[in-house]
């Protein structure tokens, strides 16, 4: 407690003392408080902490973070402050270690989740340190949580074609083709409006994303319009012929069924992908449709083909189709900068990581061809 009190006094003197003077002040206070018992009243985080959180969120908003990301930041930080029940300036490294351990144990969270929390808290406390709210971030000595590298699955061309053949409606086919051939995130697709696409110029303008929140109240789930995941997410995507056909199929399907967009979300209207009631759809609905297509396809394959090596589809999500599209671009030798722009990656390193993973087998096969070439050359020379 004494150490926390000394640090609090040093923090308040930061504007008036240099580093050497602060150290001398710390030594003097340590000596003066020897034998003195210090205790704090048991209080919850006060207005100062709420103001600090609000200021941090504002700073992150200026940096370009999406509202969805900011909401996650706020919830994570406020949950930590409420659980530890100390002022931010009094929180120690041990407090945070105990909090993360308890959080993981009670909620059975994965290492990835815990590291995400650690990363957010590190950003928060580092900002507090930079803004002179605290002397030193307590997260400095909490290192990155080691997690297993997850290799994202992709569909083979054969599996993708099998899935397309199993679609029983033009709407299912349109969704599959758009997910697998545009590289868009699912929230960007569900948020598309007819005015966001140009069928004549064959381009798609991505400038927002549709999100939904489960309120766990009578209101149920609430839809909202957010900025794209990153600033780079605002982009114009060339429309491949198969994607253009998907939009035309959806348009024809809605005209035949008398479906019209009735939803208005934060002033946005005329959404492309709506249900039979004209309401917008969320990621869970599309994932459910994808699972249904996969299930029906596998039942049909196993019913007709009793071989052990019959091709059946694994359980994948919407994002698997985005990753499949990315992998195909890598294999086709598309320029990495172009890939980054199409996918909306803020950091080229993200694109490079996918490229390195996707081309691993390709590099191996190319080296085998290279080796075979030299073997033939050597044989030809020995024959002469």
C-alpha positions in Angstrom: 0.0 0.0 0.0 2.9 2.4 0.9 4.4 1.8 -2.6 1.1 2.6 -4.2 0.8 5.8 -2.2 4.3 6.9 -3.1 3.7 6.3 -6.8 0.4 8.3 -6.6 2.3 11.2 -5.0 5.0 11.0 -7.7 2.4 10.9 -10.4 0.8 14.1 -9.2 4.2 15.7 -9.1 5.1 14.7 -12.7 4.4 18.2 -14.1 6.7 19.9 -11.6 9.7 17.6 -11.2 12.2 15.9 -13.5 13.1 12.2 -13.4 16.0 12.6 -11.0 13.9 14.7 -8.6 11.0 12.2 -8.7 13.4 9.4 -7.7 14.7 11.5 -4.8 11.1 12.3 -3.8 10.4 8.5 -3.8 13.4 7.7 -1.7 12.5 10.5 0.8 8.9 9.2 1.1 10.0 5.6 1.5 12.3 6.7 4.4 9.7 8.9 6.0 7.0 6.3 5.9 9.0 3.5 7.5 7.0 2.0 10.3 3.8 3.7 9.2 0.8 1.6 8.3 -1.1 2.8 5.2 -4.6 1.5 4.1 -7.2 2.5 1.6 -10.9 2.7 1.9 -12.7 0.0 -0.1 -14.1 2.0 -3.0 -15.1 1.2 -6.5 -13.5 3.1 -9.4 -14.7 6.7 -9.3 -15.3 9.4 -11.8 -11.6 9.8 -12.5 -11.4 6.2 -13.8 -14.6 6.6 -15.9 -13.1 9.8 -17.4 -9.9 8.0 -18.2 -11.7 5.2 -19.9 -13.8 7.7 -21.9 -10.6 9.6 -22.9 -8.9 6.4 -24.0 -11.9 5.4 -26.1 -12.0 8.9 -27.7 -8.3 8.6 -28.5 -8.9 5.2 -30.2 -11.8 6.6 -32.1 -9.6 9.4 -33.5 -7.1 6.7 -34.5 -9.8 5.1 -36.7 -11.0 2.1 -34.7 -14.5 1.0 -35.6 -17.4 1.4 -33.2 -17.6 -2.4 -32.8 -14.0 -2.5 -31.7 -14.5 0.5 -29.3 -17.4 -1.2 -27.7 -15.3 -4.3 -27.1 -12.5 -2.2 -25.7 -14.8 -0.4 -23.3 -16.5 -3.6 -22.1 -13.1 -5.3 -21.5 -11.6 -2.4 -19.6 -14.7 -1.6 -17.5 -15.1 -5.3 -16.6 -11.5 -5.4 -15.4 -11.9 -2.2 -13.3 -15.1 -3.5 -11.7 -13.6 -6.9 -10.9 -10.4 -5.6 -9.3 -12.2 -2.7 -7.6 -9.2 -0.4 -7.5 -8.3 2.9 -9.0 -6.3 2.4 -12.2 -3.3 4.1 -10.6 -3.3 1.5 -7.8 -3.6 -1.6 -10.0 -0.5 -3.8 -9.9 0.9 -6.5 -12.2 -0.2 -9.2 -9.7 -3.8 -7.8 -9.7 -3.9 -8.2 -13.5 -2.3 -11.6 -13.4 -4.9 -12.8 -10.9 -7.7 -11.2 -12.9 -6.7 -13.0 -16.1 -6.2 -16.3 -14.4 -9.6 -16.1 -12.7 -11.3 -15.0 -15.9 -9.8 -17.9 -17.8 -10.7 -20.4 -15.1 -14.3 -19.3 -14.5 -15.2 -18.8 -18.1 -13.1 -21.5 -19.6 -11.7 -19.0 -22.1 -9.2 -19.9 -24.7 -5.6 -18.6 -24.7 -6.5 -16.5 -27.7 -9.3 -14.7 -25.8 -7.0 -14.2 -22.8 -4.3 -12.7 -25.0 -6.8 -10.4 -26.6 -7.8 -9.1 -23.2 -4.1 -8.7 -22.2 -3.5 -6.8 -25.5 -6.4 -4.4 -24.8 -5.3 -3.8 -21.2 -1.8 -3.2 -22.4 -3.0 -0.6 -24.8 -5.1 1.1 -22.1 -2.4 1.2 -19.4 0.3 2.3 -21.9 -2.0 5.1 -23.0 -2.5 6.1 -19.3 1.3 6.1 -18.9 1.9 8.2 -22.0 -0.8 10.7 -20.8 0.7 10.8 -17.2 -2.3 9.2 -15.5 0.1 6.6 -14.1 3.8 6.3 -13.7 4.3 2.8 -15.2 2.0 0.4 -17.0 1.4 -2.7 -14.8 1.0 -4.8 -18.0 4.7 -4.4 -19.0 5.7 -7.6 -17.3 2.8 -9.6 -18.5 4.0 -11.2 -21.7 2.1 -12.3 -24.8 0.2 -15.6 -24.2 1.6 -18.3 -26.4 -1.1 -19.8 -28.6 -1.1 -22.5 -31.2 -1.0 -21.3 -34.7 -4.4 -21.9 -36.4 -4.3 -22.7 -40.0 -7.5 -21.6 -41.6 -9.2 -24.2 -43.7 -10.2 -23.7 -47.3 -12.4 -25.5 -49.8 -10.9 -27.3 -52.7 -12.2 -26.5 -56.2 -13.9 -29.9 -56.2 -15.6 -29.3 -52.9 -16.7 -25.8 -53.9 -18.2 -27.1 -57.1 -19.9 -29.9 -55.2 -21.4 -27.3 -52.9 -22.6 -25.2 -55.8 -24.3 -28.2 -57.4 -26.1 -28.9 -54.1 -27.8 -25.5 -53.9 -31.5 -26.0 -54.4 -32.4 -22.3 -54.8 -30.9 -19.5 -56.8 -30.6 -17.5 -53.5 -28.3 -20.2 -52.0 -26.2 -20.2 -55.1 -26.0 -16.4 -55.1 -24.8 -16.3 -51.5 -22.2 -19.1 -52.1 -20.8 -17.4 -55.2 -20.7 -14.0 -53.6 -18.9 -15.3 -50.5 -16.4 -17.4 -52.5 -15.7 -14.9 -55.3 -15.7 -11.4 -53.8 -13.4 -11.6 -50.8 -15.9 -9.6 -48.7 -16.5 -10.0 -45.0 -19.9 -11.4 -44.1 -21.0 -8.2 -42.4 -20.1 -6.2 -45.5 -22.2 -8.5 -47.6 -25.3 -8.5 -45.3 -25.0 -4.7 -45.2 -24.9 -4.2 -49.0 -27.5 -2.0 -50.6 -28.4 -1.9 -54.2 -26.9 1.6 -54.5 -23.6 0.1 -53.3 -23.2 -1.9 -56.5 -22.8 -0.8 -60.1 -23.8 -3.6 -62.5 -22.8 -1.6 -65.5 -19.4 -0.6 -64.3 -19.1 -4.0 -62.5 -17.8 -2.6 -59.2 -18.8 -3.0 -55.5 -18.4 0.0 -53.1 -17.7 -1.2 -49.6 -18.2 1.6 -47.1 -19.9 0.1 -44.1 -20.8 -3.1 -42.3 -23.9 -4.5 -40.7 -23.6 -5.7 -37.1 -26.1 -7.0 -34.6 -26.2 -7.1 -30.8 -28.2 -9.5 -28.6 -29.6 -7.3 -25.9 -30.9 -10.3 -23.8 -34.0 -8.3 -23.2 -37.5 -8.1 -24.8 -36.0 -6.1 -27.6 -34.0 -9.2 -28.7 -31.3 -8.5 -31.3 -30.6 -5.0 -32.5 -29.0 -4.3 -35.9 -26.7 -1.3 -36.4 -24.5 0.2 -39.1 -20.8 0.4 -38.3 -17.7 1.6 -40.1 -15.8 -1.1 -41.8 -13.4 -3.3 -39.7 -10.5 -1.1 -40.7 -10.0 2.2 -42.6 -8.6 0.1 -45.4 -11.9 -1.8 -45.4 -13.5 1.2 -47.3 -12.7 0.1 -50.8 -14.0 -0.5 -54.3 -13.9 -4.2 -55.5 -14.0 -5.3 -59.1 -17.1 -7.4 -59.8 -16.1 -10.8 -61.3 -18.6 -12.2 -63.8 -19.7 -14.9 -61.3 -20.4 -12.2 -58.7 -22.4 -10.1 -61.2 -24.5 -13.2 -62.1 -25.1 -13.8 -58.3 -26.5 -10.3 -57.9 -28.7 -10.7 -61.0 -30.0 -14.1 -59.7 -30.8 -12.5 -56.3 -32.6 -9.6 -58.0 -34.7 -12.1 -60.2 -35.4 -14.3 -57.1 -36.8 -11.3 -55.2 -38.9 -10.2 -58.1 -40.4 -13.7 -58.5 -41.1 -14.1 -54.8 -42.3 -10.5 -54.3 -39.6 -9.8 -51.7 -38.7 -6.2 -51.0 -36.4 -4.6 -48.5 -38.5 -3.1 -45.7 -35.7 -2.6 -43.1 -34.3 0.7 -42.1 -31.1 0.5 -40.0 -29.5 3.8 -38.8 -31.0 5.5 -41.9 -29.7 2.9 -44.3 -32.4 1.1 -46.5 -32.8 -0.9 -49.7 -30.6 -3.8 -48.5 -29.8 -6.5 -51.1 -30.0 -9.6 -48.9 -33.2 -9.7 -46.9 -35.4 -12.5 -45.7 -39.0 -13.1 -46.9 -40.3 -10.4 -44.5 -37.9 -7.8 -46.0 -35.7 -7.7 -42.9 -31.9 -7.7 -42.9 -30.1 -10.9 -42.1 -27.1 -11.5 -39.8 -24.1 -13.8 -39.9 -25.7 -16.6 -37.9 -28.5 -16.9 -40.5 -26.0 -17.3 -43.4 -23.9 -19.8 -41.4 -27.1 -21.8 -40.7 -27.9 -21.8 -44.5 -24.3 -22.9 -45.2 -24.5 -25.8 -42.7 -27.8 -26.8 -44.3 -26.3 -26.9 -47.8 -23.3 -28.9 -46.5 -25.5 -31.3 -44.7 -27.8 -31.9 -47.7 -24.9 -32.3 -50.0 -23.2 -34.9 -47.8 -26.4 -36.9 -47.4 -26.8 -37.0 -51.2 -23.1 -38.0 -51.8 -23.1 -40.8 -49.2 -26.5 -42.0 -50.5 -25.1 -42.4 -54.0 -21.4 -43.1 -53.4 -20.5 -45.8 -50.9 -16.8 -45.7 -51.5 -14.4 -45.0 -48.6 -12.9 -42.1 -50.5 -16.1 -40.3 -51.4 -15.8 -36.6 -51.3 -17.8 -35.0 -48.5 -17.8 -31.4 -47.3 -16.3 -30.5 -43.9 -18.0 -28.1 -41.5 -17.0 -24.6 -42.6 -18.2 -21.0 -41.9 -18.8 -18.0 -44.1 -15.3 -16.8 -43.4 -13.9 -20.1 -44.8 -15.2 -19.0 -48.2 -13.4 -15.6 -47.9 -10.2 -17.5 -47.0 -10.7 -19.8 -50.0 -11.0 -16.8 -52.3 -7.8 -15.4 -50.8 -6.0 -18.7 -51.3 -7.0 -18.8 -54.9 -5.7 -15.3 -55.5 -2.4 -16.4 -54.0 -2.2 -19.5 -56.2 -3.0 -17.4 -59.3 -0.1 -15.1 -58.5 -2.1 -11.9 -57.9 0.0 -9.0 -56.8 0.1 -8.8 -52.9 -0.8 -5.1 -52.9 -3.8 -5.8 -55.1 -4.8 -8.6 -52.7 -4.5 -6.3 -49.7 -6.8 -3.7 -51.4 -9.4 -6.2 -52.4 -9.5 -7.9 -49.0 -9.5 -4.6 -47.1 -6.4 -5.5 -44.9 -5.1 -2.5 -43.0 -1.7 -4.1 -42.7 0.2 -5.8 -45.6 1.7 -8.2 -43.0 -1.7 -9.8 -42.7 -1.9 -10.4 -46.4 1.7 -11.7 -46.4 1.0 -14.3 -43.7 -1.9 -15.7 -45.7 0.2 -15.6 -48.8 3.0 -17.5 -47.1 0.6 -20.2 -45.8 -1.3 -20.5 -49.1 1.7 -20.9 -51.3 3.5 -23.4 -49.1 2.4 -26.4 -51.1 2.9 -24.5 -54.4 6.5 -23.8 -53.5 7.1 -27.4 -52.8 5.7 -28.5 -56.1 7.7 -25.9 -58.0 10.9 -27.1 -56.4 10.0 -30.7 -57.3 9.6 -29.5 -60.9 12.9 -27.6 -60.6 14.6 -30.8 -59.4 13.1 -32.9 -62.2 14.2 -30.3 -64.8 17.9 -30.6 -63.7 17.6 -34.4 -63.6 16.5 -34.4 -67.2 19.3 -32.0 -68.1 21.9 -34.2 -66.4 20.5 -37.3 -68.2 20.6 -35.5 -71.5 24.2 -34.4 -71.0 25.3 -37.9 -70.0 23.7 -39.3 -73.1 25.8 -37.0 -75.3 
